[in-house]
Amino acid sequence: MDTNKIYKSDIEIAQQATLLPIKHVAEKFLNLQEEELELYGKYKAKLSLTLLDRLKNKKPGQVILVTSINPTSAGEGKSTVTVGLGQALNQLNKKAIIAMREPSLGPTMGLKGGATGGGFSQVLPMDEINLHFTGDLHAITTANNALASFIDNHIYQGNKLRIDPRRIVWKRVLDLNDRSLRNITIGLGGPMNGVPREDHFDITVASEIMAILCLAESLSDLRTRLSKIVIGYTYENTPITVGELGYEGALTLLLKDAIKPNLVQTIEHTPAIIHGGPFANIAHGCNSLLATKMASKLGDYVVTEAGFGADLGAEKFLNIKARIGKISPAAVVIVATIRALKLHGGIKKENLLQENTTALMNGIANLNKHIETIKGFGLPYVVAINKFITDTDDEINAVIDWCDKEAHPQALCEVWEHGGKGGIDLANKVLSIIDSKENHFHQLYDQNESIKEKIMSIASKVYGATGVQYTSIAERQIKEFEQLGWSELPICMAKTQYSLTDQAHLVGRPENFTLTIREFKISLGAGFIVALTGNIMTMPGLPKKPAALAMDVNEAGFATGLF
Amino acid sequence: MDTNKIYKSDIEIAQQATLLPIKHVAEKFLNLQEEELELYGKYKAKLSLTLLDRLKNKKPGQVILVTSINPTSAGEGKSTVTVGLGQALNQLNKKAIIAMREPSLGPTMGLKGGATGGGFSQVLPMDEINLHFTGDLHAITTANNALASFIDNHIYQGNKLRIDPRRIVWKRVLDLNDRSLRNITIGLGGPMNGVPREDHFDITVASEIMAILCLAESLSDLRTRLSKIVIGYTYENTPITVGELGYEGALTLLLKDAIKPNLVQTIEHTPAIIHGGPFANIAHGCNSLLATKMASKLGDYVVTEAGFGADLGAEKFLNIKARIGKISPAAVVIVATIRALKLHGGIKKENLLQENTTALMNGIANLNKHIETIKGFGLPYVVAINKFITDTDDEINAVIDWCDKEAHPQALCEVWEHGGKGGIDLANKVLSIIDSKENHFHQLYDQNESIKEKIMSIASKVYGATGVQYTSIAERQIKEFEQLGWSELPICMAKTQYSLTDQAHLVGRPENFTLTIREFKISLGAGFIVALTGNIMTMPGLPKKPAALAMDVNEAGFATGLF
């Protein structure tokens, strides 16, 4: 890239793009029938679940999973590579379709800006996707909080089920960054205003309902999963479910449109299904199973991503989502940037602009561990070096040389600047490993192993831990879960995304460490056990100068200040 | 009506109706251009604000305001009459269009069921309108709570503006009935989790942002109004606005689609614009000004409604919305039912099924007061007797005879059972008073009168109070508002809807009473002063058996249990 060039912002590029009517994309590129499409404006549509019936005998396309090294504050551009790779495959005349997560509004208004890729590898209309989109997250917020109000109302109206107000585990949510709501007391103000108790707000993407929506295979499966949600415990410590309260029908009704995947297009008109976005720490961090399945019926190649690094999103995609949905990925792309590798090599963010191949080669240990993990799943992979404007040739060559020496397939990726054209090499490498490499995909553990065995598999094979220790609370919970018949579920690890360990500051590839499981949380509706390590933030806060301060809309209705 | 007949539920009637594609309604009935329509599925659309430019020289149609006697637990059917009248006008080959409020989800899940009319006078698709519709309320909830998070973040990050956490008047909202959130404490859990303070959640329709959205005339007017919102006071008791915090752009961006009115159709394909729905107690209780104006440019007759009885919704429509929007209504329809009049006559709800013309004629005093009020505004009116299955002929004749004797134009209305056909008599009477009666519309007070003078006008001319008394807090606030230059704004009364007085149990037409103003609230963005009488509930609770318990959705995606 030319450092003297003036680059446009993502929103400027997005708004200068010419979009096709989504109806056109659906009919011409995907052969969708008119009644399978529900338009939300000209450029967004919901897809009817009936198309899965129509295409039930069609052989699914190849699923390509995009993951990355442990994220750093420098940004890795996983979404950008996902979009760019989809576009590149299309340029190679492959029928490719992208399946991504929906952005959460809270981080958009806070630090992060949008989550729709960048440069010439974006999904559009980026402002609408980043704001309310088709209302899925609002529907989840509403269903989540309606359930909370039903619980508190049940207690207020006589508490027939004997719910212990101190043992309610169902939290309220908002799709915002709002640290003030992390710890609250509710029901104050006397007998007419409810029963006082402690409560918490999470961000919507941390709601079990989000995880459920992303794993449900149909409307009736959604209802069944919702009815299984454990909302708390009685005074006798017996779990209480949504089904016992009787609200699974109302919650399903509130989600009847949110369950339908959303179709949009990239800047190069590649179809993209954007649907669901559970947190990759407290939940499994992948887009919806329905979206991925639908994409695999509509395209020959599906490019999809999972949240954070391969230790979180990819591990959960492969051990949880792929297990439930019986998906067998064809290949994995591991995204790394020079900047992030240098941070993993121990330098400080303020020194990022200086060339530093020593730090880079130290940091590459992080990439190496994620490569080993993907190999451990029996999957072929390509390393995508996502080029940034500040990378030097020596730095890039150092990573390429290392890959070549270690026989890791690699490709330099310039999709931010050049769109699909910048991802042709990556696309060709991906196609080549799908065609030629052997694929021995398998999960890392059996569901019916003990809780501790399953956790040990993840900790040792994915994180590189030498052991796992449990707090006394966690030990007690394991016994309780076993007694309740909950132990034969996959494990959803809740761990910091910044490190392979449970301590955020330990970058690179730490060795000889022990993982501590602090506590468990049952997500019986989603169908997994959450194992919490360290303190997991489920409600982010806003920074000193939130991104929202720069946002506005002009009189023509176009967003400004989104990035 | 035949009491032996088995009547279908509203949702059954709604789901058996055949809808036209909304594109067809927009193009054929309203001559809208394609780019003025943004589809949300096949049967809902948003209307572009640009059509107001295109039609700026077109003479606006006649606005017919539908109001009612003080509501009772028996239900008055104001929305049903509004829809039925619109349909009837269309049957008479008039180009009529309906402008209504959007339902709030909280009451729908609680006691109320839907708010989309009933029987054969409904707006459709009723399930979607009653649930998430086009997401307007979710956008308002998000903007409201984003602002709350910005305020708490400002304090947390150093509190440059010296906002006093004890004097924050901006509340959080949810579009749910949730009494547990009426009084809460937030920011607990130590220094990393915000600054502890008392807080409150209101229902979304009570948010000032809802009132603002309903009074804004353009996107830039919306931004100006949002920037004027007073969110609280400094330690020195100086008001702090959104503009000082710098978030008016982000809030406007979050509302850029919500400001666009929504087009749907009735069961008889009469176009209906459904947009906005501020509470008629804490706010002004009317659909959006943009919707009403748009409707008046698209139709020759606009049938619109205002919340609760004529003492609340109509008074505010005429004194606030009509003033800001320079609307001069052509006629008013005052809805009454035999059942409600009997309750106003002093009988108990359990005795409603017994014929009781004595109670009925006692209760008619309530109707009479509202007629006087509408006359006081200089407007022609028709009394609509909304027929219920349990009404006896003697009871109906008693009301008709009274109207005839007092020379009040009246019409028996059977729009629930017969749709537009059941409202032909009402429609003819409305057309006749528009053509023949004199219209001397005027507001009841001048904006630049003193706060006390304005309140006295409403209390005496609309409620029939003999005087107004003020608490010491209210007296102090009047002085403060005058000093701050806020006194020359219209007054938005916050009063119980059940009585002409400030005490809910005083039904009928109470006399010789004094109104007490407890406190004021400034809604500087909406542009009015809220005068609170008694305890106004701004966050409803759920009943013992919420309507949500019966709700569900079948595998085909159709709602069940909505009524």
Interface residues (C-beta under 8 A of the other chain):
Chain A: E38 L39 Y40 G41 K42 K46 L105 M109 E128 L131 H132 G135 H138 A139 T141 T142 N145 A146 A148 S149 F150 D152 N153 Y156 Q157 G158 L174 D175 L176 N177 D178 R179 S180 L181 R182 N183 I184 T185 I186 G187 L188 G189 M192 N193 G194 V195 D199 S218 L219 S220 R223 G246 Y247 G249 A250 T252 L253 L254 K256 D257 G541 L542 K544 P546 A548 L549 A550 M551 D552 V553 E555 G557 A559 T560 G561
Chain B: E38 L39 Y40 G41 K42 K46 L105 M109 E128 L131 H132 G135 H138 A139 T141 T142 N145 A146 A148 S149 F150 D152 N153 Y156 Q157 G158 L174 D175 L176 N177 D178 R179 S180 L181 R182 N183 I184 T185 I186 G187 L188 G189 M192 N193 G194 V195 D199 S218 L219 S220 R223 G246 Y247 G249 A250 T252 L253 L254 K256 D257 G541 L542 K544 P546 A548 L549 A550 M551 D552 V553 E555 G557 A559 T560 G561
